Amino acid sequence: MSSLHYLLTEYCEPLPTCSIQPYKVESGSWGVQTRTHKLPGVRGRTPLSVTLTFPNEWSGPIPTFVLSPGLGAHPTANRYLERHLASHGYLVARPSHRGSDWIAVATRTPLGAFTRSELGHRVREMESVIFALESGELGFLPAEGQMALGGHSFGALTACVLAGLPAEGLELQRESYSAQALVALSPYGDSFPTRSMGIDPDGFSELSHPVLFMSGTRDELFTLGKGSKTHLEPFKISGAQEKRHVVVGKTRHGSFSEIFGWVRKETRVMVNSSVAAFLDTHLLDNPESREYLETGLALAAFEYESWAF
């Protein structure tokens, strides 16, 4: 009876711990502007369209993120991430890979766009954007030591190749590029795309840049029946000393690229906050973002039915 009396009169449940809020989940203080530039076509192609998203009235060198969109990307793919980063003081440069954008997929089918030749075109186009940025041709100069590469799906593999992932028969125009970090959204391990493009998944061991991988629990497209775990292989194999992987709950492969102008709130929150924290850490050496990655990211992800490790 004394135990019952204690439960009824004295015992109190401990107060719940405060929820961990995702890092920079809200838009930043900068207004955002977008404009398009044309660069000479690569290997005889039509002029290369490059979309720049940047903070209004920025002056001087700027932290820069060069983003390669995925297969079948439409003109506004990844816009939510680009605008979020720009509002926090980043320039995002995204080329339109005409050989594997939505027009190409509609005419050639996805199977006809995952080729070694197209990977080569994409890599050359990303190199062209980097060269144009470094020369000031695009109207901005990347701040010294503050440039990152990234991409989604086919674009993630493209960015990984520029960061050191070997691809059969493909040589870079430079031995290496002055990027300090890599963001790979839904990169493939052993799968139909990597086999078609001559990429050995074991080559991810050659990646040494700090790298953020992200994928979804329902991220199963073109995985040869292996399912979403295919996207964990690059993380496990990567030789980077500083690497992280965020698995976003209830998120499919296309969810990362803002299909038809829509993306799930949970996906948008986890991508925007995780990428911002990662870039702030490895480009800006921000102690607050580093602390978040080390102690807060896993808890914040759990709040959104996601996992981070």
N, C-alpha and C positions, 0 to 999 in steps of 0.2 A: 504493500500500500504506500509505503514511503516513496518508492520509486515512481509510482503513479502520481503522487502528490507533487513530486519534483517536476515531472514532465508537464503537469497542468499549470504549475505556478511559477517555476523558476527557469525552465529550459527555454532558450531562445536560439533560433537558427542563426548562424553567423551571417553577417551582411555579405552579399555577393561582391566579388571583386569587380572593379570598374572594367568595363569593356575596353578593349584596345581599339582605338580608331585607326583606320588605315592612314598611311602617311600622305599628306597633301591630297586628300581625297576631293577637296573642292578646287575649283579653278583658281589660278593665281591672280595677282593684281594687274598683270599686263593685259592690255587689249590685244586682240589677235588679228592679224591680216594674212591673206593668202594671195599669192600671185604665181603665174606660170612663166617659165622661160623655155626657150627652144635651143637645144644644142645640136651640133651636126650629128647626123645619123651614124651609127656604128656599123661597119662592114656593109656599106651600101644601103642601109635601111633609111626610112624616112626620118626627118629630124626628131630628135629625142625630146619629149616633153618632160619637164621637171617641175613639180609643184613644190613651192616653198611656203611654209607656214611659219610665222615668226611674230615676235612681240612688236607692237606698234612703236615707232619712234626710237627703236634701239639704235645706239651708235657705238661704233667700235667693234672689236672682235667678239664673237659670240659662241657659247657652247653649242655644239652641232651634233645632230643625230641624222645619219643617212640611212633611210629606210627602203628596203626592197619589198614591194607588195607580193602577195601570193598569186598562184595560178588563177586566172579568171577574174582578176581584180577589176573593179569598176573605177571610174574616175575619182570617187570620194572614199575609196577603201581606206580604213584606218584613220579616218578624219577625226574621230573622237580622241584618239591618242595624240595625234599631231596637234590639235588645238589645246589639249590639256598641257602638253609639254611647252608649247609656245607661251601659254599664259603664265608659265613659271620661268620664262626667260631663256628658252631654247629655240634654236632654228632647226626645223625638220625639213630635210630635202628628200623628196620621193620621186624617182623616175617612173614613167609609165612604160613598162616592158611590152611593146606592141605585139611581140611574137607569142606572148602567153597571157595577154589580158582577156577581158570578157569577150571581145570581138574574135580573138584568135580561138578561144575555146568554143565559141558558137559555130565556127566554121571548120575547125580541125578536130574537135573533141578533145577532152583532157588527155586521152591516151596518146594523141598525136603531138601534144605540146610538151610532155615530159621527155625531153631528148637531151643528149649531150650537146648537140649543136645549140639548142636554146639556152642551156645553162651557160655555154660560152658567150652567147650574145648578152645575157643578163650580167655576167661578170664584167664584160667590157663596158656595158652601159653604166654600171656602178662605178667603175674606174673613171669613166668620163665625167661623172658627177663630182667625184672627189677631186680630180684635176681642175675642174672648173671652179670649185670652191676655193681651192688653194691659190689659184691665180686671181681670185676676185672677180671672175667673169660673171658670177651670179649675183654680184652686188653685196656679198657678205664675205667675211674672212673668219674661218673657225679660230676660236681662241686657242693659243698654244697649249697642247696637252689636254684639250677638252673636246675631242671628237669620238663618237661611238658609231658602230655599225649595227644594223638590225634588220629584221624582216620577219615575214609570216609565211610558213609553209615552204613553197618553192623559194620564196624570198629569204626565209631563214637559212636554207641550204646555200643560197647565193652568198649571203653575208658570211656564213661560216667558211666558205671557200676563200673569200677575201681575207679571212682571219687565220687561215692556215690549214683548213680541211682539204686534203688532197682529192683531186678529181682526175680520173684517167684522161690523159691526152690534153689537159688544160694547164697552161702556164700563165702566171700573172705577169703583167707588164712591169711590176716592181716586185722585189723580193718580199717586201712587207709594206704595210700602210700604217700611218701614224694614228691609229685608233687605240684608245685606251680601254675600251670595253665593248662587249658584244651582247645583244639582246636577240634571242631566238624564240619566236612564238611558233609553237607546233612544228619543230624540225623533225624530220623522219630519221629513224634508225633503219634497221633492215626492213625494207618495204619495196613496193612497186616503184615509187619515184627514185629511190637511191639506186636500185638495180638498173633502172632504165638510163640513168645519167652517169653510170660508171663511178659511183661513190661507194667506197668500202666503209661501212659504219665504224670499223675499227680505227679509221682515220681520225675520228673525233678525239683520239688521244693526242693528236698534234695541236689541239687548241690550247693556248696558254694564256690568252686574255681573260680577265675576269668576265664571267658570262652568266647571264640570267636566262634560264630556260623556262618556258611556260607552255602548258597544254591543258586539255580539258578531260573530265572523266568520261565524256561521250565522244571523244576525239578519235574516231575510228575510220575515217575516209582513206582509201588506198593503202590499207595496212596489211593486205594479204591475209585477212582474217585474224590477225594477232590482236586487234583492238587497240585501246588507248595506251597500253603499256609500251607500244612501239616508240612512243615519244619520250619515254623515260630512258631509252638506250643511249642517246647522245649525252645526257647528263651523267649517267653511270660511267661511260667510257671516257668522257672529256678529261684531258690532262690538266685543266686549269686548276691552280691552287685555290682560287676564290671562285666558287660556282654555287649557284642556287637553282632550285626548281620549284615552281609553284604550279600545282594542279588545281584548276578552277572547277568547282562542282557544277554539274548539269550543263557543261559547256561543250559544244560540238566544234569540229574543225573550223567551219566557216564562221563561227560566232566571233572570232577574233577580228574579222575583217569588215564588220559593219555591213552585213548584207542588206541591200535595199534601204540603206540609211538607218538601220535599227540594230541595236546590240543590247543583250540582257544587262540589266543594271548591275547584277553581281559580277558579270564578266568585265564590264566597263570599270567598275570600282577597283577590282583586283589588278587589271592590266595597268590602268592609269597610275595607281598608287605604287605598285611594285616597280614599274619601269622608272617612275620619277625618283623613288628612293634609291634604286640601283645606280642611275645616272648621277644623281647628286653625290652619291658616295664615291664613285670611281672617276668622275670628271671634275667635281667641285671639291672633293675631300671634305664633305660636310659631316661633322661629328654626329649631328642629330639623326641624319639618315642612316649612318652606319650603325648607330645604336638601335634604330628601328629594325634594320635587317637582322641584327644579331639577337635581339630580345623581343621585338614586337611583331614581326611579320608572321610567324607561325600562329600566334594567338589571334591576330587580326584576320588571317586566312580562315581560321576555324569559325570565326563569327559569320563568315560568308560560305560555310559548308565547303571549304577548300582546304588544301594542305600545302605546307611549305617546308622544304628541307634543304 
